[in-house]
Amino acid sequence: MSEGALLKVGDHIEFLSGYPYNSEGFNTENGVPLIRIRDLENSKLETKYSGEFDEKWLIQESDILIGMDGDFHIVRWKKEPALLNQRILKAFEKNSSLIDEGYFYFWCKPKLEKIHQQTAATTVKHLSVKDLLKLTDRFPPLPSQKRIAKILSTIDESIEHTEALIKKTNKIKVGLMQDLFTRGVTPDGQLRPPHTEAPHLYKKSPLGWIPEEWGIRSLLHCLQCRPVNGIYKPAGEIGSGALLIGQTAISDSRIVDEALARRAKVSPSELSHYGLAVGDILMSRVYATLEGVGRPGYVAQLNEPAVFESNMVRLRNDQNVISSLLLFQWLKGAQARAHILRTANIGNQCSVNQQALRTLYVPIPSQAEQKEMMERIRSMQKYGLLEQKYLNKLKHEMPGLLHDLLSNEVHVTV
């Protein structure tokens, strides 16, 4: 920051350390919500405190909080009033302060990252209040600080709003899939009335009530060929060649970006046998991790050719029976996953077997109805992609804007 007054943070910003509440008063049912350090990043509240407390530790919405252990997160509280537990700081401006509280919030983020990088630790890193009190920098006049804080807050709010929209869209999408695969679409493009309202339009099946015109097939009868298990170990070295998809790449119906960087040299015969064409479906067969990736029954589709590792199975769809898009959406659904886990081998590891695939039934609408269903799905996907693209744009621009405004490289008009 090339201009402004040289100020010491401790002279203008006050820090309130959280109170060490007795854990005997912790519970999940009764009392006042308690903010623990693990709750900061997502503004979650899982613990309550039943006991006496001083209201000065009662945090309100938009208060600035700093975690003193781990990654040193700084957040604006977004939930209802809650008590401030130990190892968390509340930051607020003093009377006649020359540092605006909102400006400090954004200014402090890169400072905390730098302190975190410079803090040595063998296990969990710890932040000292002294580290914050002694920070010194040049701060622009208060009117400029407030204007900068307003600009950055607007971007922050846009990011939060867009993330909320994406979550809402995903919930709507889940509901849409449930409707499409239980009610289908009539020739005029409308969802059929539910079974409770028009039972004569439905018939009983192993999948429950489905439209009268639909058929059902086992998953294996929806495929061009038998499922293929992945390559145990590529013959060539890792690092160049064909795209290699590992099981931990599959995360809740998508391919994790980091996995796409892996490549391996494979022989022509390996490429022929273990190759993935666009539209093929990959399914994980066993637990690779417990962190939401590589779980049995998780599926993903690729947009480019690749090969795949063991503990995964390739499903090559027969488009004459059901479209790859509909089959993929069906396999993502709760009913298909529940069946796969229920019928998988139970031993040292839960493993998807041929029996699980043979006894998994898939609803088969007519080709005309499939086209109507796909149109609805693609419309929802397009909307979701636009929202995600906008969110990525905001997140990409925020660090540069933050640097430019705080370093005074971009001047603001008050």
N, C-alpha and C positions, 0 to 999 in steps of 0.2 A: 504494500500500500504506500504510494509515493506521497500522498497529501493527507492532511488532517493532524489532529493533536495526538501527541504520544501519551497514551493512558495505560495505567496498570489496572487489570481486571478487578483485583481485590478492592480497589478504591471505589468501584462503581457497581459491582455485581455482588450480591450476597448469596451465600450457599447454606441451605438448611439440610443437615444430615438426617437421614431417616432414623426412627426410634427402634431400639432393640426390643420389640414386643416379645412377651413370654409365649413360647410355642405351645404351651398348655392351653392357650386360648384360641388356637388355630382350629378351624373346622370348615366344612363346606356348606353348612346349613344356616347357622344363626350368627348374627353380629354384623359388623361393618366390613365391607370389602377391604382387603389388604393388598397393597401393591408389592409384590416380591420382585426381585431383580429379573427373574425368568419371565415375568409378565410384560416387561417394558416394550420389547420390539413390536409385539402384536397387540399391545394394550389389552391384554387378556386379564380376567379376574377369576381365579380358581379358588382362592382362599378367603375366609372371613375370620374376623377377630372378635371374640366375645369377651369384653373386659373394658376397664376404664381407659380413657385416652384424652390427650390434650388436643383441642381443635386446631392448633397451629400445625399439626402434622396431617391435617385433612386436606388432601389434594383435590383441586377443582379442574374442570375441563380447560384445556389449553395451557395448563401449567407446564413449565419446562423441567424435565427430569433427566438426570444423568446417571447411568449405571457405573458403579465403581469397580466392578469385577468383570472379567472376561473381555468383551470387545468394546467396552466403554461407549455404549449406545447413548445418544441424546435424542429425546423424543418430546413431542407435545402430547400430553395426556388426552385421550379421546373418549374416555368412558365416564361413568358417573363418579361422584366424589368417593374417594377411598383413602385409606391410611397409608402413610409413607413408611415402609419398613427399612431396616438398616441396610447399609451398603448402596443406598440410592440417595442422590442429592436433588434438592429442589433449587433451581436458580431463578433469581428475580432481581430487578434493579433496585438500588437504594434510592432514598430521597435525594433529589437534585442530581441524579446520575447523569453523566455525559455519554453513557452507553445505553442505547435502546434495547430493551429486553428481546424484542423480535429480531433485531439485527444480530444480537449476541447469539441467538439460537443457530443462525446460519453460519456466522463467523466461527463458532466453536466447533462445528463438525470437522473441518480439516485439521484443526488444532488437536482434537482428541485422537484423530487417526495418527498424527505425528507422534503424540505422546505414547500411544499404544505401540507404535513401531519401535520406539526408543526404550520401552519398558522391558527389562529383562525378567524372565520368569521360567521356572522349571515346570510348573503346572498351570494354574490360573493367574493371569495378570491382575494386578490391583492398582487402582487409581487413588492418588492422595489429593485431598483438598488443596494442599499446598501447591501442587502442580498447577492448579487452576488460578489460585490467588496471585501467583507471581507472574502470570502471563502478561506481556506488555506488547502493545502494537499501536499503530497510528489509526485512529478512528475518524471518519468524516464527521462534519457537523450533524447534530441530531436530526434536523429536517431531512438531510440526505440519507441518514441511516434508516429513518422510518419509511422513506420512499423505496429504498432498496429492499427492505424487509417485506413491503407490500408486494413488490414485483415477484420476489422469490416465493412468498406465501401463495400467490395466485397460481404459480406453476405447481407447487406442492399440492394445492387443493385440486387442481386439474388432474394430477396423477392419482390422487385418492379417489376422486369421482369416477375416473375411467376404470380403475381397478374394481370399484364397486359395481359399475355397469357390466364389466366382464364376468364377475361372479354371478350377477343376476342373469345375464345371458346364458351362462353355463347351466344354471338351475332350470331356466326355461327350456333349454335344449334337452335336458334329461327328461323333463315332462313331455316334450314333443316326441322323443323317441319312445317313451312308454305308450303314448297315444297311438303313434304310427304302427307299433308292433302288436297292439292289442285291438285297435279299431280300424286301422287302414284308412284309405281315401276312396271316396266314391267317384264315379266318372265326372261329376261336376266339380271335383277338386275339394270337396268338403270332407271333414272327418265323419265317419259313421257315428250315429248315436251310440252311447255306451251300452253294454249288454243289459244293464239294469233297466234301461229305458226302452230297448228294442230287442228282447231276447230272441225273436224270430230271425234276426239277421246273423245269429251266431250258432256255432256248434261246439260240442265238447271235444277236447283233444288232450294229448299228453302235456300240452303247454297251457292248458286251461281253456277258457272260452276264446275262440278265434272266429273271424268272419266266415260265413258259410261257404264263400267261394274259394277260400284258401286251402292249400294243401300243407303237409309237413314232410320233411325229409330229415334223415340223420345227417350230421355234419359231413360224414365221410361220403354220403351220396350227393353232396353239393360240390364235390371237388373233381377236378380233371383227373387227378392221379392220387396215389397214396401219399400221406404226409411224409415229409423227409426230415429226419433229424440232422442237426448241423454238423459241421466238420469239427472233429476233436482237436486237431492241431494242424495249422497250415504247414505245408511242406517247406515253404520259403520263409525268409526272415520277415519280421514285423517292421513296418515303417514305410513301405512303398508298395504300389501295386493296387489290387482291388480293394474296394471299401469293405471293411470287416466289422460286422455288427456283433457285439458281445451281448450276453444276456442282460447285463446290468444297464444296457442301453434302453431297455424297455421300461418306461415309467408311465403307468396309467394311460395307456393307449397313444403314446407318442414316443419318438426317438429322442433321447437325451442328446443335446448338441455335442457334448464332449466326446461321445462315442463315435461320432462321424469323422473325427480326425484320425481314427485308427485305420491303418491299411496293412495289407499283407500280400506277399507274393504267393500266388497259388498256381498250381499246375493247370493246364487246359482241362484235364479230366475233373479236377476239383471244381473248377469254375463251372463246368457243364453240369455236374451233379449237385453242387451246393449253391448254384447261382440263384439270385433273387431277381425276378423281373418286376417291373413297375406294376403295382396292383396286387402282388403276392402279400399274404398276411403272415407275419411272424408271431408265434406264441411261445412264451416262456414256459418251461416244463417243471422247474423246481424253484425253490427259494434260493435266489442268489444273494440277496441282502434283506434286511428287515426295515429298510428306510424308504419304502414305497417304490422300489424299482426291482425288476426281475422276479416278480411274484408269479406263482403258478396261474396260468390262465390270462395273464396280461398279454395284450396283442398290440401290434403296431403295423403300419404300412409304410413303405418307402416310396420316395419320388425319384429314385435313381437305382441302377443295378448295383448289386452287392453280393457278398457271401456272408455266411453266418456261422457262429460257433455252436458247439455242442450244448446240450441242455435247452435247446430251442427247437421248434419244429416249424417247417414251412408248409403253409396251406395254400395250394394253388386252386383258385376257384373256377368253377364251370359257369361262365356267364349265361349259358343257356338255361340254367336252373334259377339262379339268383344273382343279382349284380354284386360285384365286389364291394361296392359302397354299402349296400344294405347288409351283406354278410358281416362286414367289418363292424358296422354299428350294432348289429345283433350280438356279436361276440363281446363287444365292450359292455354290454348291459349287465345288470345285476343278476338276472335269471340265468344267463349262460355261465357267468363266473361262479355262481353258487353251485351249479351242477358240476362244473369241472372240479371244484374243490371237494365236493361231496363224494365224487367217484374216483378221485385220484388215489394212487397208492399211498398208504400211510406206513411209514417206516422211519428210518433215520431222517429222511427228507420226504416232504409231500411232493409226489411226482405225477404229472399228467401222463396217462397211458392211452393206448388205443381204445380200451373199453370206455374211457371217459369221452372220447371223440365219437365213438360209434353210437353211444346212447344219448348224445346231445342232439336234441331235435331243433330244427330251424323252421320258422314259418315261411311258406312260399306263396306270396300273392301272384296274381297274373302279371305278365310282362307289362301290360298297360298300366296296371296299378303301381307296379314297381317304379315306373317312370315318374308318376305323380309323387310318390313318396320321396324319390331321389331329388326331385325339384325342391321340395320343402326343406330337405336336409341341406342341400347346397346353398339355398338362400340363407339359412341360419348360419352356416359355416362362413359364408362371405361376409355377413354382418360381424361375426366374431373376429374374423381376420382383420377387418378394418379397425375395430376397436383395439385389437392387440397391436396393430401397426402404429396407431396413434399413441398408444401407451409407450411403445418402444421409442418413438420419436421424442416424446417428452423426457423420458429417462436419459436418453442420449444427449439431449441439449442441456439438461439441468447442470451437470458438473462444469461445463464450459461457461454457462451464464453465471454460475456461482463464483467461479474464479474471476471472471471479468469484472463483475460488480464489486466484489470484495477487494480486489486489487486496484480498483479505481481506473482500470483500463477502459471501461465504458462509463461515461459520465451520465448522471441522471438529472433530469429537470424536476425540481421540487414544485 
